[in-house]
C-alpha cells in the first residue's frame, strides 16, 4: 500500500483522548452540576452512575495511552489492529451520534467559555471518530492485501 498514516495523526487522537479523560471531572462538576444531581438518586444508583462515569474516563484515557504508546501497532494491518481500531472507532462514532441525537435537547450554562468548550469537545469527538475510522479502514485494506 502506497499511502501510510503518519504517526502524528494518531498522536493527535491520543493526546486528545487523554485530555478528555482529564477534563471530564471538571465538566461534570462545573458545567453539568452532576454531583448535585447524583445526590438525588438512591445510594446504589449513585454508585452505579459514578462507576459508569469512571468507566468512561478510564476508557478515554486508556484509548489515548494505547494510541500514544502503540501507534505503529495500530496501523500494521494485523487482525488485532483491525479489532482495536474498529472498537475505538465504534466507541467514538457512537459518542458523536449520541452527542448530536440526544444532547441538544439539554441546556448547558450560557457562559461563553462553556459554549466554546462545547464546540471544542465536539470537534475533538469528531476528530477521534475520523482518526480511528481511517485507521480501521487502513488496517482492513492491509489485512486484505497481506499474503497468507
Secondary structure, 3 states (H helix, E strand, C coil): CCCCCCHHHHHHHHHHHHHHHHHHHHHHHHHCCHHHHHCCCCHHHHHHHHHHHHHHHHHHHHHHHHHHHCCCHHHCCCHHHHHHHHHHHHHHHHHHHHHHHHHHHCCCCCCHHHHHHHHHHHHHHHHHHHHHHHHHHHHHHHHHHCCC
